[in-house]
Amino acid sequence: MQFTTQAWPQPIRDPAKRQPAHRFSAGDLRAALWVNDGTYGHVFTTVVLERRFRLPDGTWKSTRRLRGQDLEHAITLLQRALATTRDLIEGTE
């Protein structure tokens, strides 16, 4: 199973220019880990998981619907997102 990760060390606070704090991919799946500022100075994270596919005309599309064969990759990505979230939280305490 091929697994990649990409990180941006400096979060961008301008909402128009925001990027995920980390991006992960495995197989046809991609996950984006977002770091958000909550009320009272709390920081929280969200994860967006999507599957990329190509239409017969060559156009790339994405969906949040997963196939059975995607589940192993989804678990891998979610475990990586959980580990990264824990690292981020430990670094802010």
Long-range contacts (C-beta under 8 A, 24 or more apart in sequence): 1-26, 1-27, 1-72, 1-73, 1-76, 2-26, 2-27, 3-76, 3-80, 5-80, 11-35, 20-48, 21-45, 21-88, 22-81, 22-84, 24-77, 24-80, 24-81, 25-77, 26-73, 26-76, 26-77, 27-70, 27-73, 28-52, 28-53, 28-70, 28-73, 29-66, 29-70, 29-73, 29-74, 29-77, 30-62, 30-77, 31-77, 31-78, 31-80, 31-81, 33-81, 33-84, 33-85, 35-88, 43-88, 43-89, 43-92, 45-81, 45-85, 45-88, 47-78, 47-81, 49-74, 49-77, 49-78
